[in-house]
Amino acid sequence: MNDIKLMNRAADNIRILAASMVEKAKSGHPGGAMGGADFVNVLFSEFLVYDPKNPKWEGRDRFFLDPGHMSPMLYSVLALTGKFSMDELKNFRQWGTVTPGHPEVNVERGIENTSGPLGQGHTYAVGAAIAAKFLQARLGKEVMDQTIYAYISDGGIQEEISQGAGRVAGTLGLDNLIMFYDANNVQLSTKVDEVDNENVALKYEAWGWKVISINGNDADAIRQALKDAKAEKEKPTLIIGTTVMGKGALGADHSSYENKVSTHGQPLSAAGVSIEETIKNLGGDPENPFVIFPEVAALYAKREAELNALMEEKKAVKKAWAEAHPDLAVKMDNWFAGRIPEIDWAGIQQKANQATRVASATVLGVLASSVENMICASADLSNSDKTDGFLKKTHAFVKGDFSGAFFQAGVAELTMACICIGMSLHGGVIAACGTFFVFSDYMKPALRMAALMEQPVKFIWTHDAFRVGEDGPTHQPVEQEAQVRLLEKLKNHKGNNSMLVLRPADGAETTVAWKMAMENTSTPTALILSRQNVVDLPSQGDRYQDALGAEKGAYILNEDANPDVTLIASGSEVSTLVDGAALLRADGVKVRIVSIPSEGLFRSQAKDYQYSVIRPDAKNFALTAGLPVSMESLVGFNGRVWGMSSFGYSAPYKVLDEKLGFTGQNVYKQVKELLAE
């Protein structure tokens, strides 16, 4: 056990570094980082198990930070472990820095998640804890015995997603999850008790958590709480640590600036604090604050030596395990490398003229049987979004049993999405989740983070258009496709489209869309699927082989020589174009029909290919059940788009098709008018 004076000295070192980073950057959040320093110091110097020589070791403990504004605290403690240099801390929040204002996932540097939008970070931890349980059930405790730690603040507790995370973790009995709640009673613009007087401990106990309340600045109390949490074998644990915002902050006259709102979101000097007196108060040198104290360096060197010795033991255990279970060792290697088994995509038999959600269910049944590390989830809609195609081949997680591969999330779309992201961040699993497309609205904050973190979660959205029908406008997506497709246009930091968005037009395209989704290991994928049956698209030979054209984002379904007009659509509307084309051809109009399941992918192709499919100088007509804007850039100035310009209405979908103009007859009418212009 480390001496309490040494532990306090190390925590003060973190406080000095955190405050100095913000001060030098003239931007940031010092107060919370200073209050939380004691917990992260105890965690990293005594409890967190990781391999100093191999940051990506599969069996490592994971630490998920929820309040990303407390990045100075994380960077500082990671600097003590050797992950960041003093020069890198000095470059906090600057161009090209490795220490951005909110941490961005970088496992090599010890950062397990990008954080910032409050509430999401600790929900990722719930997902990681589920993934760890799932993998332990398949690979064994010898190699999968990690603890997932999370750090949450008052703001994260207030965000509604905390309810979903708390409920799920308690219901599933995630005893491998330990969360520290930094309860400092200060947030950005008020004291917490001015906006929130709930009993957090009772709330988490009601969800089935073990709750421990401590002085969050007392290293001995933190140490004992972590020991008690590690010993818990039935429940997740919440450690409520009452901490001091801006701990150690002093004015020029040595007056205390602790527990003040003003120290939360600006440099200490801007809050009236004397940074010089504060650093001296914490035992540092104001003239040279970016220093790791020798005794603190020795503390963390000792921990590194302990970890290296522990890793030798772990490696010996893994070696013996691999020799005893060579098949599992191969699986583990493949799973964490993101490899999927060979799948006979062409051999998947789809029934004729079915809804694409049903075609998706057929594929999911194949995946459930062949991809052993895949987890599928649904937000209380598995029998409607047809993720039950997966569920029928496995069973749902329950407390104490993670041998199945399905996560019933309940009615909690944002929570579900973040948990699936957490599974992906943990590694070793492929996560997919389903709900109605209109409820992608609830998931948008998570989609953005999945795209930013380049996590290959598969988002399954059904009931893709106004053809939801009788359910009425509340359930009929209109603007959702345009919103989601913006992520196809937004580049991630590697310069690639930040999301792959696919809206297949029939069963064969749905199979190809799932093939593309499973092969996409670098970004999230969205599959947008129909509720109603759709007519299979025409083919001169093998429809599946034709549908492989979707792998370029768009392809020519069929065409006449020297076409007068190109008809463009995705999803259900492609078959409507086929109906309209028959009328046009009967009237002597020569037609090309293009299916475009992914505009973003299509725009990534060579210009020659793009122009060979859609000529910008030609007459182009597009049909979309979403906003016209989603197709306007495709048809060009000489083109026309027929889409939705209002919310939908409650009526049978075939009636809506007629009333709203989504018929072959209206395609004929619109194209004839376009050609006459």
C-alpha positions as CSV (number, residue, x, y, z in Angstrom):
1,M,0.0,0.0,0.0
2,N,1.4,3.4,-1.0
3,D,1.9,6.0,1.7
4,I,-1.0,8.5,1.9
5,K,1.4,11.5,1.7
6,L,2.8,10.1,-1.5
7,M,-0.6,9.6,-2.9
8,N,-1.6,13.1,-2.0
9,R,1.6,14.4,-3.6
10,A,0.8,12.6,-6.8
11,A,-2.8,13.9,-6.9
12,D,-1.4,17.5,-6.3
13,N,1.0,16.9,-9.2
14,I,-2.0,16.1,-11.4
15,R,-3.8,19.2,-10.2
16,I,-0.8,21.4,-11.0
17,L,-0.5,19.9,-14.5
18,A,-4.2,20.2,-15.2
19,A,-4.5,23.8,-14.1
20,S,-1.3,24.8,-15.9
21,M,-2.5,23.2,-19.2
22,V,-5.7,25.3,-19.1
23,E,-3.9,28.4,-18.1
24,K,-1.3,28.1,-20.9
25,A,-4.1,27.4,-23.5
26,K,-6.2,30.2,-22.1
27,S,-9.1,27.8,-22.5
28,G,-10.5,24.8,-20.8
29,H,-12.0,23.4,-17.6
30,P,-9.6,23.2,-14.6
31,G,-11.8,23.0,-11.6
32,G,-13.3,19.5,-12.1
33,A,-10.0,18.1,-13.1
34,M,-8.4,19.3,-9.8
35,G,-11.3,17.8,-7.8
36,G,-11.1,14.4,-9.6
37,A,-7.3,14.0,-9.4
38,D,-7.4,11.8,-6.3
39,F,-9.6,9.2,-7.8
40,V,-7.7,8.9,-11.1
41,N,-4.4,8.8,-9.2
42,V,-5.5,5.8,-7.0
43,L,-7.0,4.1,-10.0
44,F,-4.0,4.4,-12.3
45,S,-1.3,3.9,-9.7
46,E,-2.9,0.9,-7.9
47,F,-5.8,-0.7,-9.6
48,L,-6.0,-0.3,-13.4
49,V,-4.6,-3.4,-15.1
50,Y,-3.0,-2.9,-18.5
51,D,0.1,-3.8,-20.4
52,P,2.6,-0.9,-20.5
53,K,4.3,-2.6,-23.5
54,N,1.1,-3.4,-25.4
55,P,-1.7,-0.9,-25.0
56,K,-4.0,-3.0,-27.2
57,W,-3.8,-6.1,-25.0
58,E,-7.3,-7.7,-25.3
59,G,-7.6,-8.5,-21.6
60,R,-6.8,-5.0,-20.3
61,D,-9.1,-3.1,-17.9
62,R,-10.8,-0.1,-19.7
63,F,-11.3,3.4,-18.3
64,F,-14.1,5.4,-19.9
65,L,-14.2,9.1,-19.2
66,D,-17.6,10.6,-19.6
67,P,-17.0,14.4,-18.9
68,G,-14.6,15.1,-21.7
69,H,-14.1,18.6,-20.5
70,M,-12.0,17.0,-17.7
71,S,-9.4,16.0,-20.3
72,P,-6.6,17.9,-18.4
73,M,-7.1,15.4,-15.6
74,L,-6.9,12.4,-18.0
75,Y,-3.9,13.7,-19.9
76,S,-2.1,14.5,-16.7
77,V,-2.5,11.1,-15.2
78,L,-1.6,9.5,-18.5
79,A,1.6,11.7,-18.5
80,L,2.5,10.1,-15.2
81,T,2.3,6.7,-16.9
82,G,4.5,7.9,-19.8
83,K,1.8,8.2,-22.4
84,F,2.2,12.0,-22.8
85,S,5.2,14.3,-22.6
86,M,5.3,17.7,-20.9
87,D,5.6,19.4,-24.3
88,E,2.4,17.6,-25.4
89,L,0.6,18.9,-22.3
90,K,1.8,22.4,-23.0
91,N,0.3,22.1,-26.5
92,F,-3.2,21.5,-25.0
93,R,-6.1,22.6,-27.3
94,Q,-3.7,23.8,-30.1
95,W,-3.7,23.0,-33.8
96,G,-2.3,19.6,-34.6
97,T,-2.2,18.7,-30.9
98,V,-2.5,15.2,-29.4
99,T,-4.1,16.8,-26.4
100,P,-7.4,18.2,-27.9
101,G,-9.9,20.0,-25.7
102,H,-12.0,16.8,-25.3
103,P,-10.2,13.4,-25.5
104,E,-10.3,11.5,-28.8
105,V,-10.1,7.7,-28.8
106,N,-6.4,6.6,-29.0
107,V,-5.8,3.3,-27.3
108,E,-2.0,3.6,-27.9
109,R,-2.2,6.7,-25.6
110,G,-4.5,5.0,-23.1
111,I,-7.7,6.8,-24.2
112,E,-10.5,4.3,-24.8
113,N,-13.2,6.7,-26.0
114,T,-13.9,10.1,-27.5
115,S,-15.9,12.0,-24.9
116,G,-17.6,15.3,-24.7
117,P,-21.4,15.0,-25.1
118,L,-22.3,14.2,-21.4
119,G,-23.8,10.9,-20.6
120,Q,-22.5,9.0,-23.7
121,G,-19.1,8.2,-22.2
122,H,-20.3,6.1,-19.3
123,T,-22.9,4.4,-21.5
124,Y,-20.0,3.2,-23.7
125,A,-18.6,1.7,-20.6
126,V,-21.9,-0.3,-20.1
127,G,-21.5,-1.6,-23.6
128,A,-17.9,-2.5,-23.0
129,A,-18.9,-4.4,-19.9
130,I,-21.5,-6.3,-21.9
131,A,-18.9,-7.1,-24.5
132,A,-16.5,-8.3,-21.9
133,K,-19.2,-10.6,-20.4
134,F,-20.1,-11.9,-23.9
135,L,-16.5,-12.7,-24.7
136,Q,-15.8,-14.3,-21.4
137,A,-18.7,-16.6,-22.0
138,R,-17.1,-17.7,-25.3
139,L,-13.4,-17.6,-24.6
140,G,-13.1,-18.1,-20.8
141,K,-12.1,-16.2,-17.8
142,E,-8.4,-17.0,-18.2
143,V,-8.2,-14.4,-21.0
144,M,-11.3,-12.2,-20.5
145,D,-11.4,-11.1,-16.9
146,Q,-11.2,-7.4,-17.2
147,T,-12.9,-4.7,-15.2
148,I,-14.5,-1.7,-16.9
149,Y,-14.2,1.6,-15.1
150,A,-16.2,4.7,-15.8
151,Y,-16.0,8.3,-14.6
152,I,-19.1,10.4,-14.6
153,S,-19.9,13.9,-13.4
154,D,-23.0,15.8,-12.3
155,G,-23.8,16.7,-15.9
156,G,-23.7,13.2,-17.0
157,I,-26.0,12.1,-14.2
158,Q,-28.5,14.8,-15.3
159,E,-28.5,13.8,-19.0
160,E,-31.4,11.5,-19.6
161,I,-29.2,8.8,-21.1
162,S,-27.9,8.0,-17.6
163,Q,-31.3,6.5,-16.8
164,G,-30.9,4.0,-19.7
165,A,-27.3,3.2,-18.8
166,G,-28.2,2.7,-15.1
167,R,-31.2,0.6,-15.8
168,V,-29.4,-1.7,-18.3
169,A,-26.3,-2.2,-16.2
170,G,-28.4,-3.0,-13.1
171,T,-30.8,-5.3,-14.9
172,L,-28.0,-7.3,-16.5
173,G,-26.0,-7.4,-13.2
174,L,-22.8,-6.1,-14.7
175,D,-20.5,-6.8,-11.7
176,N,-17.5,-6.1,-14.0
177,L,-18.5,-2.4,-14.2
178,I,-17.3,0.2,-11.6
179,M,-18.3,3.8,-12.0
180,F,-17.0,6.8,-10.0
181,Y,-19.5,9.6,-9.7
182,D,-17.6,12.9,-9.1
183,A,-20.2,14.7,-7.0
184,N,-18.7,18.2,-6.5
185,N,-22.1,20.1,-6.5
186,V,-20.8,22.5,-9.2
187,Q,-21.6,22.7,-12.9
188,L,-20.9,25.2,-15.6
189,S,-23.4,27.9,-14.7
190,T,-24.9,26.9,-11.3
191,K,-24.5,24.9,-8.2
192,V,-26.0,21.4,-8.8
193,D,-28.4,21.7,-5.9
194,E,-30.1,24.6,-7.6
195,V,-31.2,22.4,-10.5
196,D,-31.1,18.8,-9.1
197,N,-32.0,17.6,-5.6
198,E,-32.6,13.9,-6.4
199,N,-31.2,11.1,-4.2
200,V,-28.7,9.6,-6.6
201,A,-27.7,6.8,-4.3
202,L,-31.3,5.5,-3.9
203,K,-31.9,5.8,-7.7
204,Y,-29.0,3.6,-8.5
205,E,-29.9,1.2,-5.7
206,A,-33.4,0.9,-7.2
207,W,-31.7,0.0,-10.5
208,G,-29.9,-2.8,-8.8
209,W,-26.5,-1.2,-8.3
210,K,-24.2,-1.5,-5.2
211,V,-23.6,2.1,-4.0
212,I,-20.7,3.3,-1.9
213,S,-20.5,6.9,-0.7
214,I,-17.1,8.3,0.2
215,N,-15.0,11.5,0.5
216,G,-13.8,11.6,-3.1
217,N,-10.6,13.4,-2.2
218,D,-9.5,10.8,0.4
219,A,-7.1,8.3,-1.2
220,D,-7.7,5.7,1.6
221,A,-11.4,5.9,1.1
222,I,-11.1,5.6,-2.6
223,R,-8.8,2.6,-2.3
224,Q,-11.2,0.8,0.0
225,A,-14.2,1.6,-2.2
226,L,-12.4,0.2,-5.2
227,K,-11.5,-3.0,-3.2
228,D,-15.1,-3.4,-2.2
229,A,-16.3,-2.8,-5.7
230,K,-13.9,-5.4,-7.1
231,A,-15.2,-7.9,-4.6
232,E,-18.8,-7.4,-5.7
233,K,-20.0,-10.4,-7.8
234,E,-23.6,-9.6,-8.4
235,K,-24.0,-6.0,-9.2
236,P,-22.4,-3.0,-10.9
237,T,-20.9,-0.5,-8.4
238,L,-21.4,3.2,-8.2
239,I,-18.9,5.0,-6.0
240,I,-20.2,8.4,-5.1
241,G,-17.2,10.6,-4.3
242,T,-17.9,14.0,-2.8
243,T,-15.1,16.1,-4.2
244,V,-14.0,19.7,-4.1
245,M,-14.2,21.7,-7.3
246,G,-10.9,23.6,-7.8
247,K,-9.3,21.8,-4.9
248,G,-6.3,23.8,-3.7
249,A,-7.2,27.0,-5.7
250,L,-6.2,30.2,-3.9
251,G,-6.4,33.9,-4.5
252,A,-3.5,36.2,-4.2
253,D,-4.4,36.9,-0.6
254,H,-4.6,33.1,0.0
255,S,-8.4,33.1,0.2
256,S,-10.0,29.9,-1.0
257,Y,-11.5,29.6,-4.4
258,E,-12.6,26.0,-3.9
259,N,-16.2,25.0,-4.6
260,K,-16.8,27.9,-6.9
261,V,-18.8,27.8,-10.2
262,S,-16.3,30.3,-11.7
263,T,-13.5,27.7,-11.7
264,H,-15.4,25.2,-13.8
265,G,-15.1,26.4,-17.4
266,Q,-12.3,28.9,-17.7
267,P,-8.7,29.3,-16.7
268,L,-8.2,29.8,-13.0
269,S,-6.8,33.3,-13.5
270,A,-10.0,34.3,-15.3
271,A,-11.9,33.3,-12.2
272,G,-9.8,35.6,-10.0
273,V,-7.6,32.8,-8.8
274,S,-3.8,33.3,-8.4
275,I,-2.3,30.6,-10.5
276,E,1.1,31.3,-8.8
277,E,-0.2,30.9,-5.3
278,T,-2.3,27.9,-6.2
279,I,0.7,26.1,-7.7
280,K,2.8,26.9,-4.6
281,N,-0.1,25.7,-2.4
282,L,0.0,22.4,-4.2
283,G,3.7,22.0,-3.8
284,G,4.9,23.1,-7.3
285,D,7.0,25.8,-8.8
286,P,5.0,28.5,-10.6
287,E,8.0,29.2,-12.8
288,N,8.2,25.6,-14.0
289,P,4.8,23.9,-13.4
290,F,5.1,21.3,-16.1
291,V,7.1,18.8,-14.0
292,I,6.6,15.3,-12.7
293,F,7.8,15.3,-9.1
294,P,10.6,12.7,-8.6
295,E,8.7,10.8,-5.9
296,V,5.6,10.7,-8.2
297,A,7.7,9.5,-11.1
298,A,9.0,6.7,-8.8
299,L,5.4,5.8,-7.7
300,Y,4.4,5.3,-11.3
301,A,7.6,3.6,-12.2
302,K,6.9,1.1,-9.4
303,R,3.4,0.6,-10.8
304,E,4.8,0.0,-14.3
305,A,7.2,-2.6,-12.9
306,E,4.3,-4.3,-11.0
307,L,2.2,-4.3,-14.3
308,N,5.1,-5.8,-16.3
309,A,5.5,-8.6,-13.8
310,L,1.7,-9.2,-13.8
311,M,1.8,-9.3,-17.6
312,E,4.3,-12.0,-17.6
313,E,1.9,-14.0,-15.4
314,K,-1.0,-13.2,-17.7
315,K,1.0,-14.2,-20.8
316,A,1.9,-17.5,-19.2
317,V,-1.8,-18.1,-18.5
318,K,-2.8,-17.2,-22.0
319,K,-0.1,-19.4,-23.5
320,A,-1.4,-22.4,-21.5
321,W,-5.0,-21.5,-22.4
322,A,-4.1,-21.3,-26.2
323,E,-2.3,-24.7,-26.0
324,A,-5.4,-26.2,-24.4
325,H,-7.8,-24.4,-26.7
326,P,-6.2,-23.7,-30.0
327,D,-9.5,-23.2,-31.7
328,L,-10.5,-20.5,-29.2
329,A,-7.1,-18.8,-29.6
330,V,-7.6,-18.5,-33.4
331,K,-11.1,-17.1,-32.8
332,M,-9.9,-14.6,-30.3
333,D,-7.2,-13.4,-32.7
334,N,-9.7,-13.1,-35.6
335,W,-12.3,-11.4,-33.5
336,F,-10.0,-8.7,-32.2
337,A,-8.5,-8.2,-35.6
338,G,-12.0,-7.5,-37.0
339,R,-11.9,-10.5,-39.4
340,I,-15.2,-12.1,-40.4
341,P,-15.7,-15.7,-41.6
342,E,-16.3,-16.5,-45.3
343,I,-20.0,-16.1,-46.1
344,D,-21.7,-17.4,-49.2
345,W,-23.6,-14.2,-49.9
346,A,-24.7,-15.3,-53.3
347,G,-26.1,-18.5,-51.8
348,I,-28.5,-16.6,-49.5
349,Q,-32.0,-17.3,-50.8
350,Q,-34.4,-14.4,-50.7
351,K,-38.1,-14.8,-51.2
352,A,-39.6,-12.9,-54.1
353,N,-41.2,-9.4,-53.7
354,Q,-40.8,-9.0,-50.0
355,A,-40.1,-6.1,-47.7
356,T,-36.4,-5.3,-47.4
357,R,-36.7,-5.6,-43.6
358,V,-37.8,-9.2,-44.2
359,A,-34.9,-9.7,-46.6
360,S,-32.6,-8.3,-43.8
361,A,-34.0,-10.8,-41.4
362,T,-33.0,-13.6,-43.7
363,V,-29.4,-12.3,-43.8
364,L,-29.4,-11.8,-40.0
365,G,-30.3,-15.4,-39.6
366,V,-27.3,-16.4,-41.6
367,L,-25.0,-14.0,-39.7
368,A,-26.3,-15.3,-36.3
369,S,-25.3,-18.8,-37.4
370,S,-21.9,-18.0,-38.9
371,V,-20.5,-14.9,-37.2
372,E,-19.9,-16.1,-33.6
373,N,-18.8,-12.7,-32.2
374,M,-21.7,-10.7,-33.5
375,I,-24.2,-9.1,-31.1
376,C,-27.6,-7.7,-32.4
377,A,-29.8,-5.4,-30.4
378,S,-33.2,-3.9,-30.7
379,A,-35.1,-1.1,-28.9
380,D,-38.2,-3.3,-28.1
381,L,-39.0,-3.8,-31.8
382,S,-37.2,-7.1,-32.7
383,N,-40.4,-8.6,-34.1
384,S,-41.1,-5.5,-36.2
385,D,-37.7,-4.3,-37.3
386,K,-37.1,-8.0,-38.0
387,T,-33.9,-8.3,-36.0
388,D,-35.7,-11.3,-34.7
389,G,-34.2,-13.0,-37.7
390,F,-31.0,-13.0,-35.6
391,L,-32.8,-13.6,-32.3
392,K,-34.4,-16.8,-33.5
393,K,-31.0,-18.3,-33.9
394,T,-29.8,-17.3,-30.4
395,H,-31.2,-15.9,-27.2
396,A,-31.1,-12.6,-25.3
397,F,-28.7,-11.6,-22.5
398,V,-30.0,-12.0,-19.0
399,K,-28.3,-11.5,-15.7
400,G,-25.8,-14.2,-15.2
401,D,-26.1,-15.6,-18.7
402,F,-24.2,-14.0,-21.7
403,S,-24.1,-17.2,-23.8
404,G,-26.7,-15.7,-26.1
405,A,-25.9,-12.9,-28.6
406,F,-29.0,-10.6,-28.5
407,F,-29.4,-7.4,-26.4
408,Q,-33.0,-6.4,-25.7
409,A,-32.4,-2.7,-25.0
410,G,-36.0,-1.7,-24.1
411,V,-37.5,1.5,-25.4
412,A,-34.2,3.5,-25.3
413,E,-32.8,4.2,-28.8
414,L,-30.0,6.6,-27.7
415,T,-28.9,4.3,-24.9
416,M,-28.9,1.3,-27.2
417,A,-26.8,3.1,-29.8
418,C,-24.2,4.1,-27.2
419,I,-24.1,0.7,-25.7
420,C,-23.4,-0.8,-29.1
421,I,-20.7,1.8,-29.7
422,G,-19.2,0.7,-26.3
423,M,-19.2,-2.9,-27.4
424,S,-17.3,-1.9,-30.6
425,L,-14.9,0.2,-28.6
426,H,-14.1,-2.7,-26.3
427,G,-13.2,-4.7,-29.4
428,G,-13.6,-8.4,-30.3
429,V,-17.3,-8.0,-31.2
430,I,-19.4,-6.8,-34.1
431,A,-22.4,-4.8,-32.9
432,A,-25.7,-4.1,-34.7
433,C,-28.9,-2.5,-33.5
434,G,-32.3,-1.9,-34.9
435,T,-35.3,0.4,-34.6
436,F,-37.7,2.3,-36.8
437,F,-36.1,4.9,-39.0
438,V,-38.1,7.8,-37.6
439,F,-36.5,7.1,-34.2
440,S,-33.0,7.7,-35.7
441,D,-33.8,11.2,-34.4
442,Y,-33.2,9.9,-30.9
443,M,-29.9,8.3,-31.9
444,K,-28.4,11.3,-33.8
445,P,-25.9,12.3,-31.1
446,A,-24.6,8.7,-30.9
447,L,-24.4,8.4,-34.7
448,R,-22.1,11.5,-34.8
449,M,-19.8,10.0,-32.2
450,A,-19.7,6.6,-33.9
451,A,-18.7,8.4,-37.1
452,L,-16.1,10.5,-35.3
453,M,-14.6,7.5,-33.6
454,E,-14.8,5.4,-36.8
455,Q,-16.6,2.6,-35.0
456,P,-18.2,0.0,-37.4
457,V,-21.5,-0.4,-35.7
458,K,-24.3,-1.5,-38.0
459,F,-27.5,0.6,-37.6
460,I,-30.6,-1.1,-38.9
461,W,-33.6,1.2,-39.5
462,T,-36.9,-0.1,-40.8
463,H,-40.2,1.5,-41.7
464,D,-38.2,3.8,-44.0
465,A,-40.9,6.1,-45.4
466,F,-44.4,7.5,-45.3
467,R,-45.5,4.0,-46.3
468,V,-45.7,3.2,-42.5
469,G,-49.2,4.4,-43.5
470,E,-51.9,4.2,-40.8
471,D,-49.5,5.0,-38.0
472,G,-49.5,8.6,-39.3
473,P,-47.0,11.4,-39.5
474,T,-45.4,10.8,-36.1
475,H,-44.0,7.5,-37.4
476,Q,-43.4,8.4,-41.0
477,P,-39.8,9.5,-41.7
478,V,-39.5,12.3,-44.2
479,E,-36.5,14.4,-43.3
480,Q,-34.5,11.6,-41.6
481,E,-32.8,10.3,-44.7
482,A,-31.5,13.7,-45.6
483,Q,-30.2,14.1,-42.0
484,V,-28.4,10.7,-41.9
485,R,-27.0,11.1,-45.4
486,L,-25.2,14.3,-44.3
487,L,-22.8,11.9,-42.5
488,E,-22.1,10.4,-46.0
489,K,-20.9,13.8,-47.0
490,L,-19.0,14.6,-43.9
491,K,-15.4,13.3,-43.9
492,N,-13.7,11.8,-40.9
493,H,-10.2,12.7,-39.9
494,K,-8.8,10.1,-42.2
495,G,-10.5,11.8,-45.1
496,N,-13.1,9.1,-45.7
497,N,-16.9,9.4,-45.7
498,S,-17.8,9.2,-42.0
499,M,-20.7,6.8,-42.6
500,L,-21.9,4.3,-45.2
501,V,-25.6,4.8,-45.7
502,L,-27.4,2.1,-47.7
503,R,-31.1,2.0,-48.8
504,P,-31.5,-1.2,-50.8
505,A,-34.3,-1.5,-53.4
506,D,-35.1,-5.2,-53.2
507,G,-34.1,-8.5,-51.6
508,A,-31.0,-8.9,-53.6
509,E,-29.8,-5.4,-52.9
510,T,-30.5,-6.0,-49.2
511,T,-28.2,-9.0,-49.3
512,V,-25.5,-6.9,-51.0
513,A,-26.0,-4.1,-48.5
514,W,-25.4,-6.5,-45.6
515,K,-22.3,-7.8,-47.4
516,M,-21.0,-4.2,-47.7
517,A,-21.9,-3.5,-44.0
518,M,-20.0,-6.5,-42.7
519,E,-17.0,-5.8,-44.9
520,N,-17.0,-2.1,-43.7
521,T,-14.7,-2.2,-40.7
522,S,-13.7,1.5,-40.7
523,T,-16.9,3.4,-40.3
524,P,-20.5,3.0,-39.1
525,T,-23.0,1.6,-41.6
526,A,-26.7,2.4,-41.8
527,L,-29.2,0.1,-43.5
528,I,-32.6,1.8,-44.3
529,L,-35.2,-0.8,-45.0
530,S,-38.9,-0.9,-46.0
531,R,-41.8,-2.0,-44.0
532,Q,-44.0,-2.9,-47.0
533,N,-43.3,-5.5,-49.7
534,V,-41.4,-4.2,-52.8
535,V,-41.4,-5.7,-56.2
536,D,-38.1,-7.3,-57.1
537,L,-36.2,-5.4,-59.7
538,P,-35.9,-6.8,-63.3
539,S,-32.8,-8.7,-64.3
540,Q,-31.6,-10.3,-67.5
541,G,-29.7,-12.9,-65.6
542,D,-28.6,-13.3,-61.9
543,R,-30.3,-10.6,-59.9
544,Y,-27.7,-10.9,-57.0
545,Q,-24.8,-10.4,-59.5
546,D,-26.6,-7.3,-60.9
547,A,-27.1,-6.0,-57.3
548,L,-23.4,-6.1,-56.7
549,G,-23.4,-2.8,-58.6
550,A,-24.5,-1.3,-55.3
551,E,-20.9,-1.7,-54.1
552,K,-20.1,1.4,-56.2
553,G,-23.0,3.3,-54.6
554,A,-25.1,3.5,-57.7
555,Y,-25.4,1.4,-60.9
556,I,-27.5,1.2,-64.1
557,L,-30.4,-1.2,-63.5
558,N,-31.3,-1.2,-67.2
559,E,-31.3,1.2,-70.1
560,D,-32.2,1.8,-73.7
561,A,-29.7,2.9,-76.3
562,N,-29.2,6.6,-76.3
563,P,-31.6,7.3,-73.4
564,D,-33.7,10.5,-73.4
565,V,-33.9,10.6,-69.6
566,T,-32.2,8.9,-66.6
567,L,-34.5,7.9,-63.8
568,I,-32.9,7.8,-60.3
569,A,-34.0,6.5,-57.0
570,S,-33.1,4.3,-54.0
571,G,-35.1,1.9,-51.9
572,S,-38.8,1.3,-52.6
573,E,-39.0,4.0,-55.2
574,V,-36.8,2.2,-57.7
575,S,-39.6,-0.3,-58.4
576,T,-41.9,2.7,-58.9
577,L,-39.5,4.0,-61.5
578,V,-39.6,0.6,-63.3
579,D,-43.4,1.0,-63.5
580,G,-43.1,4.5,-64.8
581,A,-40.4,3.5,-67.3
582,A,-42.8,0.9,-68.8
583,L,-45.3,3.7,-69.5
584,L,-42.6,6.0,-70.9
585,R,-41.2,3.2,-73.2
586,A,-44.7,2.5,-74.5
587,D,-44.8,6.1,-75.5
588,G,-41.5,6.0,-77.3
589,V,-39.3,7.5,-74.6
590,K,-35.9,5.9,-74.2
591,V,-35.0,5.4,-70.5
592,R,-32.1,4.6,-68.2
593,I,-33.0,3.4,-64.7
594,V,-30.4,4.0,-61.9
595,S,-30.5,2.5,-58.4
596,I,-28.5,4.5,-56.0
597,P,-28.5,3.0,-52.5
598,S,-25.5,5.2,-51.4
599,E,-24.9,8.6,-52.8
600,G,-21.9,9.1,-50.6
601,L,-20.2,5.9,-51.9
602,F,-21.2,6.8,-55.5
603,R,-19.6,10.3,-55.1
604,S,-16.4,8.5,-54.0
605,Q,-16.0,6.7,-57.3
606,A,-13.9,8.0,-60.2
607,K,-15.6,10.8,-62.2
608,D,-15.7,8.7,-65.3
609,Y,-17.8,6.1,-63.5
610,Q,-20.1,8.7,-62.0
611,Y,-20.7,10.3,-65.4
612,S,-21.2,6.9,-67.1
613,V,-24.1,6.3,-64.7
614,I,-25.6,9.8,-64.3
615,R,-24.8,12.4,-66.9
616,P,-24.9,15.9,-65.3
617,D,-25.8,17.5,-68.7
618,A,-28.7,15.1,-69.4
619,K,-32.3,15.1,-68.5
620,N,-32.5,13.4,-65.1
621,F,-35.5,12.7,-62.9
622,A,-35.3,11.5,-59.3
623,L,-37.9,10.0,-57.1
624,T,-37.5,10.0,-53.3
625,A,-39.8,9.4,-50.3
626,G,-37.6,11.8,-48.4
627,L,-36.9,15.5,-48.9
628,P,-36.2,16.5,-52.5
629,V,-32.8,18.0,-51.3
630,S,-31.4,14.5,-50.9
631,M,-31.6,14.1,-54.7
632,E,-31.2,17.6,-56.1
633,S,-27.5,17.5,-56.5
634,L,-27.8,14.3,-58.5
635,V,-30.3,15.5,-61.1
636,G,-28.4,18.8,-61.9
637,F,-29.9,22.0,-63.2
638,N,-31.7,20.3,-66.0
639,G,-33.3,17.8,-63.7
640,R,-36.4,17.4,-61.6
641,V,-37.0,15.7,-58.2
642,W,-40.3,14.4,-56.9
643,G,-40.2,14.0,-53.2
644,M,-41.9,14.8,-49.9
645,S,-42.3,18.5,-49.0
646,S,-44.5,18.0,-46.0
647,F,-45.1,15.6,-43.1
648,G,-47.1,12.4,-44.0
649,Y,-50.7,11.5,-43.3
650,S,-52.5,8.6,-41.7
651,A,-53.9,6.3,-44.3
652,P,-53.1,2.9,-45.9
653,Y,-49.8,3.1,-47.7
654,K,-51.2,2.3,-51.1
655,V,-53.6,5.2,-50.7
656,L,-50.7,7.5,-49.7
657,D,-48.8,6.4,-52.8
658,E,-51.7,7.6,-54.9
659,K,-52.4,10.8,-53.0
660,L,-48.7,11.8,-52.8
661,G,-47.7,10.9,-56.3
662,F,-45.5,7.9,-55.8
663,T,-46.9,5.9,-58.8
664,G,-45.7,4.9,-62.2
665,Q,-48.3,7.1,-63.7
666,N,-46.9,10.2,-61.9
667,V,-43.4,9.3,-62.9
668,Y,-44.6,9.2,-66.5
669,K,-46.3,12.6,-66.1
670,Q,-43.3,14.3,-64.4
671,V,-40.9,13.0,-67.0
672,K,-43.0,14.0,-69.9
673,E,-43.2,17.5,-68.5
674,L,-39.4,17.5,-67.9
675,L,-38.7,16.5,-71.5
676,A,-41.0,19.2,-72.8
677,E,-39.1,21.9,-71.0
